[in-house]
Amino acid sequence: MDTVIRAWPRHLHEMRMCTSGARLIAERNGIDYSSFVMRGTPIDELRATGNEFCILLANQAEQEALNHGR
């Protein structure tokens, strides 16, 4: 079982963020957008970018995991 918390496209939608903007931010911060869509991105990787948007996305995914007892 994977115990790493990952951010997924659904977290973008929960934040009311568009995928085209997220794709550009991912590209600029060394995040593989295709991998994000297919496998999710570990929140530690997102936070390590130092990018405010990436950090907010990581926080959204973490909050969901905490709310669902993960």
Stockholm file with secondary structure:
# STOCKHOLM 1.0

chainA/1-70         MDTVIRAWPRHLHEMRMCTSGARLIAERNGIDYSSFVMRGTPIDELRATGNEFCILLANQAEQEALNHGR
#=GR chainA/1-70 SS CCCSCEECHHHHHHTTCCHHHHHHHHHHTTCCHHHHHHHCEEHHHHHHTCCHHHHHHHHHHHHHHHHTTC
#=GC SS_cons        CCCSCEECHHHHHHTTCCHHHHHHHHHHTTCCHHHHHHHCEEHHHHHHTCCHHHHHHHHHHHHHHHHTTC
//
